[in-house]
Amino acid sequence: MDRYQKLLSEKAKCKRELIGKMFFPRTPVLLIDLSGVEKIESFKDLLKGLESIHLTTLILGVPHDAEMPIGKFLHYLPDVSRDSAFRAADFVIMQDGNPDTVRERGCVPISQLDGDGTLDYNPLREKGNGFYFKNPTKWEMFAAIVRAAETYQFPYDWENLVREILK
């Protein structure tokens, strides 16, 4: 079993443990870490949009007193689940920081284009190391998430992307 196959197997196991035994392993999982985000309110519409497209989303770092959208596909986790959440996630929204940290965990980064080692995935060229947006607005983030979720539906393209990340 090569590194990619091992990663897929581990992710499927973590998804079942975190989300439930009947969780289908080929279902994409997004992780959003809101720790340190000052305006969590600005993510409410984004989360509602993710719920409306039925994207399984793990959310970390939400204060207990915050009123956030509830839904079948939105899973709020305590911070102690951080490591498990990263092991289960296929792609991760990054507010700031280095996308390499996400890539090292076998996750595809969705973050702001910074020009420093970020190459937006292009399925026609089969090149890229994540899904990037220019401005950190909820709509540009949503568009990048949708592109990632759509690419996930094509196993050949997703495998090429993840293998590129694992290099």
Secondary structure, DSSP 8 states (H G I E B T S, - for coil): --HHHHHHHHHHHHHHHHH-TT--TTS-EEEEE-TT-S-GGGGHHHHHHHHHTT-EEEEE---TT------TTEEE--GGGHHHHHHH-SEEE-SSS-HHHHHHTT-EEEEE--SSS--B-BTTTTB-SBEEESS--HHHHHHHHHHHHHHHTSHHHHHHHHHHHH-
